[in-house]
């Protein structure tokens, strides 16, 4: 399933996001998956999802240039399939 710029997303309530020097670790207590976020930009976007009405708003608010949005959409789609983030 593809993530959409006009939809609202958030971190799954069963996921803990722990900052690390390389980015962050995301641990899902339900499915026991460990996911690495290797970019501080991606960490900022994931943390901002719950605070903004749409994914596009979160990307804009965290300062991600629009030419990088396609790469972020692909990465966020992977996070959604791993149940780190979910539509809200």
C-alpha positions in Angstrom: 0.0 0.0 0.0 1.4 3.4 -0.9 1.4 6.3 1.6 -0.3 9.5 0.4 0.6 13.1 1.0 -3.0 14.0 1.7 -3.5 11.4 4.5 -2.8 11.6 8.2 -0.3 9.2 9.7 1.2 8.5 13.1 3.5 6.2 14.9 1.8 3.0 15.9 1.0 3.1 19.6 2.8 -0.2 20.1 6.1 1.3 18.7 8.8 2.9 20.8 11.2 5.2 18.9 14.6 5.5 20.6 17.1 8.1 19.4 20.5 6.8 18.5 23.7 8.5 17.1 22.9 7.1 13.6 19.2 8.1 13.7 16.7 6.0 15.7 15.6 2.5 16.6 11.9 1.7 16.3 10.7 -1.4 18.2 7.2 -2.7 17.7 6.1 -4.5 20.9 3.3 -6.3 19.0 5.1 -7.9 16.1 8.5 -7.7 17.8 10.1 -6.1 14.8 13.1 -3.8 15.1 13.5 -1.1 12.5 16.4 1.3 12.0 15.9 4.9 10.9 19.3 5.9 9.5 18.6 9.5 8.7 18.0 12.3 11.2 15.6 13.8 8.5 13.5 10.6 8.6 13.5 10.6 12.4 12.2 14.2 12.4 9.4 13.3 9.9 8.3 10.2 11.8 8.2 12.2 15.1 6.2 15.0 13.4 3.5 12.7 11.8 1.2 12.8 14.9 1.5 16.6 15.1 0.3 17.4 11.5 -3.0 16.9 9.6 -1.3 15.3 6.6 1.9 13.6 5.6 2.6 16.5 3.2 2.3 18.9 6.1 4.7 16.9 8.2 7.3 16.8 5.3 7.0 20.6 4.8 7.1 21.4 8.5 10.3 19.4 9.0 12.0 21.2 6.1 12.3 18.2 3.7 12.8 19.7 0.2 10.0 18.7 -2.2 12.5 17.0 -4.6 13.3 14.5 -1.8 9.6 13.7 -1.1 9.4 10.7 -3.5 12.3 9.0 -1.6 10.6 9.7 1.7 7.3 8.4 0.4 9.0 5.1 -0.5 10.7 4.8 2.9 7.5 5.7 4.7 5.6 3.1 2.7 8.1 0.5 4.0 7.6 1.8 7.6 3.8 1.4 7.1 4.2 -2.2 5.8 6.4 -2.9 8.9 3.6 -1.4 11.1 5.9 1.3 12.5 3.5 4.0 11.2 -0.2 3.8 10.4 -2.9 5.9 8.9 -5.0 7.8 11.4 
